[in-house]
């Protein structure tokens, strides 16, 4: 979500209608949440993604692996149009969310980012805000003013982020006063407070110690019962621990996409086998 963004009323209406959460009966089907069709992306003259086609299923953890610079994070940003914040970016192809084109006319990216939240590699709590305000800031920006609703959502989000018991007596303290692992879980609480349908995670544990990393991985598995999660990770062991399916990217291309166990034990492509066995990386 972009702070200070103003959504035209007509765009908000059309976007909310298109991106409205489906009924629970639909969520439980195996219809893809995302259908990515022949997507390519350029930063200026440099092509970062080449003709990627992939379907992402609901309430599953999808891991994106591959060496540095292979297009993992760029692909992730295509799923909520975050790449558009970078100048001279151009994309071709199609990204469908619940069957609707995320890049279609009348779709406002601010609304998309509310439905498709994102957690970054470096935790980024707002430094001037308390722990509580960091969690509910998105709700306030969306016009929620009812104090009871805000308090309920605050506690629920912190509990879901496995942080409530650690901070419930310190909600007025600055968010940046927390440890690194706690700050990352605070950012996860902030993302899920607005009740997105999808949570994107860009190497969420790469800067954390092993204990904090374990907590984040446990949290990912717990959240997958309620959310579709797509995680970029450079850690193949982490991908094997937390994900249901894994996509291997190399030089901007999707090389292989399969169930995680199968991809790591019996990859179909030699490039995949070479990567996961450490022949390059």
C-alpha positions as CSV (number, residue, x, y, z in Angstrom):
1,X,0.0,0.0,0.0
2,X,1.2,3.5,-0.9
3,X,1.0,6.0,1.9
4,X,-0.8,9.1,0.8
5,X,-2.2,7.6,-2.4
6,X,-5.6,8.9,-3.5
7,X,-7.8,6.3,-5.3
8,X,-10.3,7.9,-7.7
9,X,-13.8,6.9,-6.7
10,X,-14.6,5.2,-10.0
11,X,-11.3,3.3,-9.9
12,X,-11.9,2.2,-6.3
13,X,-15.4,1.0,-7.2
14,X,-14.3,-1.0,-10.2
15,X,-11.2,-2.3,-8.5
16,X,-13.0,-3.4,-5.4
17,X,-15.6,-5.1,-7.4
18,X,-13.0,-7.1,-9.4
19,X,-10.7,-7.8,-6.5
20,X,-13.3,-8.5,-3.9
21,X,-12.7,-11.7,-1.9
22,X,-14.6,-14.7,-3.3
23,X,-17.0,-16.8,-1.1
24,X,-15.3,-19.4,1.0
25,X,-16.6,-22.2,-1.2
26,X,-14.7,-20.8,-4.1
27,X,-11.5,-20.4,-2.1
28,X,-11.4,-24.1,-1.4
29,X,-11.4,-25.1,-5.0
30,X,-8.2,-25.8,-6.9
31,X,-8.7,-22.9,-9.3
32,X,-5.5,-20.9,-9.5
33,X,-5.3,-17.7,-7.5
34,X,-2.8,-16.4,-10.0
35,X,-2.5,-17.3,-13.7
36,X,0.7,-15.8,-15.1
37,X,0.8,-16.0,-18.8
38,X,3.9,-15.4,-21.0
39,X,5.2,-12.6,-18.8
40,X,8.4,-10.7,-19.7
41,X,9.7,-7.7,-17.9
42,X,12.4,-5.1,-18.7
43,X,14.3,-2.5,-16.5
44,X,15.2,-0.1,-19.2
45,X,16.9,-2.1,-21.9
46,X,17.7,-5.0,-19.5
47,X,15.3,-8.0,-19.6
48,X,14.8,-9.5,-16.2
49,X,12.1,-12.0,-16.9
50,X,11.5,-14.0,-20.0
51,X,8.2,-15.5,-21.0
52,X,7.2,-16.9,-17.6
53,X,4.0,-18.9,-17.5
54,X,2.9,-20.4,-14.1
55,X,-0.3,-21.0,-12.1
56,X,-0.3,-20.5,-8.3
57,X,-2.9,-22.4,-6.2
58,X,-4.8,-21.1,-3.2
59,X,-3.7,-21.7,0.4
60,X,-0.4,-23.2,-0.6
61,X,3.1,-22.0,0.0
62,X,5.0,-21.5,-3.3
63,X,8.8,-21.1,-3.0
64,X,10.8,-19.3,-5.7
65,X,14.4,-20.3,-5.8
66,X,17.4,-19.6,-8.0
67,X,20.8,-17.8,-8.0
68,X,21.1,-14.1,-7.4
69,X,19.9,-11.9,-10.3
70,X,17.7,-14.6,-11.9
71,X,14.5,-12.7,-11.6
72,X,13.0,-14.1,-8.5
73,X,12.1,-10.8,-6.7
74,X,11.1,-9.2,-10.0
75,X,8.6,-12.0,-10.6
76,X,7.2,-11.5,-7.1
77,X,6.7,-7.8,-7.7
78,X,4.7,-8.5,-10.9
79,X,2.0,-10.2,-8.7
80,X,1.1,-6.9,-7.0
81,X,2.5,-4.3,-9.5
82,X,5.3,-3.2,-7.1
83,X,7.7,-3.2,-10.0
84,X,5.8,-0.2,-11.4
85,X,7.5,2.0,-8.7
86,X,10.8,1.6,-10.5
87,X,11.3,4.0,-13.4
88,X,11.6,2.7,-17.0
89,X,10.0,-0.6,-16.2
90,X,8.0,-2.4,-19.0
91,X,6.1,-5.6,-18.8
92,X,4.3,-7.8,-21.4
93,X,2.1,-10.8,-20.9
94,X,-0.8,-11.2,-18.5
95,X,-1.3,-11.7,-14.8
96,X,-4.8,-12.9,-13.8
97,X,-5.9,-12.7,-10.2
98,X,-9.0,-14.9,-9.7
99,X,-9.5,-14.7,-13.4
100,X,-9.3,-10.9,-13.6
101,X,-6.5,-9.0,-15.3
102,X,-4.4,-7.1,-12.7
103,X,-3.2,-4.8,-15.4
104,X,-6.6,-4.2,-16.9
105,X,-8.3,-0.8,-17.4
106,X,-9.7,0.7,-14.2
107,X,-7.7,-1.4,-11.8
108,X,-5.9,0.7,-9.3
109,X,-2.5,-0.7,-8.0
110,X,-3.2,0.6,-4.5
111,X,-6.2,-1.6,-4.2
112,X,-4.3,-4.5,-5.6
113,X,-1.6,-4.1,-2.9
114,X,-4.3,-4.2,-0.3
115,X,-5.4,-7.6,-1.6
116,X,-1.9,-8.9,-2.3
117,X,0.3,-7.9,0.6
118,X,4.1,-8.0,0.7
119,X,6.8,-8.6,3.2
120,X,10.3,-7.4,2.3
121,X,13.8,-8.8,3.0
122,X,14.6,-6.0,5.5
123,X,11.9,-5.4,8.1
124,X,10.5,-1.9,7.8
125,X,8.3,-0.9,10.7
126,X,7.4,2.8,10.6
127,X,10.0,4.4,12.9
128,X,7.7,7.1,14.3
129,X,4.8,4.8,15.1
130,X,4.1,2.6,18.1
131,X,3.8,-1.2,17.8
132,X,0.0,-0.9,17.8
133,X,-0.1,1.9,15.2
134,X,2.3,0.0,13.0
135,X,-0.2,-2.9,12.8
136,X,-3.4,-0.9,12.2
137,X,-2.0,1.9,10.0
138,X,-3.4,0.2,6.9
139,X,-6.8,-0.1,8.4
140,X,-6.8,3.6,9.2
141,X,-5.7,4.6,5.7
142,X,-8.6,2.5,4.5
143,X,-11.0,4.6,6.6
144,X,-11.6,2.3,9.6
145,X,-12.2,4.5,12.6
146,X,-14.1,2.2,15.0
147,X,-11.9,1.7,18.0
148,X,-13.4,-1.6,18.9
149,X,-12.7,-2.9,15.4
150,X,-9.2,-1.6,15.4
151,X,-8.4,-3.2,18.7
152,X,-9.9,-6.5,17.7
153,X,-7.9,-6.5,14.4
154,X,-4.8,-5.4,16.3
155,X,-4.9,-8.4,18.7
156,X,-5.9,-10.9,16.0
157,X,-3.1,-9.9,13.7
158,X,-0.5,-9.9,16.4
159,X,-1.7,-13.4,17.5
160,X,-1.6,-14.7,14.0
161,X,2.0,-13.3,13.7
162,X,2.9,-15.1,16.9
163,X,3.8,-11.8,18.5
164,X,0.9,-10.9,20.8
165,X,2.3,-12.6,24.0
166,X,5.6,-10.8,23.5
167,X,4.3,-7.3,23.0
168,X,0.8,-7.1,24.6
169,X,2.1,-5.0,27.5
170,X,4.3,-2.8,25.3
171,X,1.9,-1.7,22.5
172,X,2.7,2.0,23.0
173,X,6.4,1.4,22.6
174,X,8.0,2.2,19.2
175,X,8.0,-0.6,16.7
176,X,11.7,-0.1,16.0
177,X,12.4,-1.0,19.7
178,X,11.7,-4.6,18.9
179,X,14.4,-7.2,17.9
180,X,15.0,-7.9,14.3
181,X,12.9,-11.1,14.3
182,X,10.1,-9.4,16.2
183,X,10.2,-6.4,13.7
184,X,9.7,-8.8,10.8
185,X,6.8,-10.5,12.5
186,X,5.4,-7.0,13.2
187,X,5.6,-6.3,9.5
188,X,3.7,-9.6,8.8
189,X,1.1,-8.5,11.4
190,X,0.7,-5.2,9.5
191,X,0.3,-7.0,6.2
192,X,-2.4,-9.4,7.4
193,X,-4.3,-6.7,9.4
194,X,-6.0,-5.5,6.2
195,X,-7.0,-9.1,5.5
196,X,-5.3,-9.7,2.1
197,X,-5.9,-12.9,0.2
198,X,-2.2,-13.4,-0.7
199,X,1.0,-12.6,1.1
200,X,4.2,-12.2,-0.9
201,X,7.5,-12.6,1.0
202,X,10.8,-11.5,-0.4
203,X,13.5,-13.4,1.5
204,X,11.8,-12.6,4.8
205,X,14.4,-14.4,7.0
206,X,17.6,-13.8,5.2
207,X,18.8,-11.1,7.7
208,X,17.7,-13.0,10.8
209,X,19.4,-15.4,13.3
210,X,18.6,-19.1,13.3
211,X,16.1,-18.8,16.1
212,X,14.2,-15.9,14.6
213,X,14.3,-17.7,11.2
214,X,12.7,-20.8,12.7
215,X,9.9,-18.7,14.1
216,X,9.3,-17.1,10.7
217,X,9.2,-20.5,9.1
218,X,6.7,-21.8,11.6
219,X,4.6,-18.7,11.1
220,X,4.6,-19.3,7.3
221,X,3.3,-22.8,7.7
222,X,0.6,-21.6,10.1
223,X,-0.5,-18.7,7.9
224,X,-0.8,-21.0,4.9
225,X,-4.1,-22.4,6.3
226,X,-5.6,-18.9,5.7
227,X,-3.5,-17.3,3.0
228,X,-1.9,-18.1,-0.3
229,X,1.9,-17.4,0.3
230,X,4.6,-16.9,-2.3
231,X,8.1,-16.7,-0.9
232,X,11.4,-15.9,-2.6
233,X,14.3,-17.5,-0.8
234,X,18.0,-18.1,-1.5
235,X,17.9,-20.9,1.1
236,X,17.0,-24.2,-0.5
237,X,16.7,-25.9,2.9
238,X,14.2,-23.3,3.8
239,X,12.3,-23.8,0.6
240,X,12.2,-27.6,1.3
241,X,10.9,-27.0,4.9
242,X,8.1,-24.5,4.3
243,X,6.8,-24.8,0.8
244,X,4.3,-27.1,-1.0
245,X,5.5,-26.3,-4.5
246,X,8.8,-24.8,-5.8
247,X,9.7,-22.9,-8.9
248,X,13.3,-22.7,-10.0
249,X,14.3,-19.6,-12.0
250,X,17.5,-19.2,-13.9
251,X,18.6,-16.2,-16.0
252,X,15.1,-14.8,-16.0
253,X,13.4,-18.0,-17.1
254,X,11.2,-20.5,-15.2
255,X,13.2,-23.7,-15.6
256,X,11.0,-26.1,-13.5
257,X,7.9,-25.9,-11.3
258,X,6.8,-28.9,-9.3
259,X,5.8,-30.2,-5.9
260,X,8.7,-29.3,-3.6
261,X,9.6,-32.9,-2.5
262,X,9.6,-34.1,-6.1
263,X,11.6,-31.1,-7.4
264,X,14.3,-31.6,-4.7
265,X,14.5,-35.4,-4.9
266,X,13.8,-36.1,-8.6
267,X,14.1,-32.9,-10.7
268,X,13.2,-33.2,-14.4
269,X,15.7,-30.6,-15.7
270,X,19.5,-30.9,-15.5
271,X,19.8,-27.2,-14.7
272,X,17.6,-27.8,-11.6
273,X,19.6,-30.8,-10.5
274,X,22.9,-28.8,-11.0
275,X,21.6,-26.0,-8.9
276,X,20.2,-28.0,-6.0
277,X,23.3,-30.1,-5.8
278,X,25.5,-27.1,-5.6
279,X,27.2,-27.3,-9.0
280,X,26.5,-23.6,-9.4
281,X,24.6,-20.9,-7.4
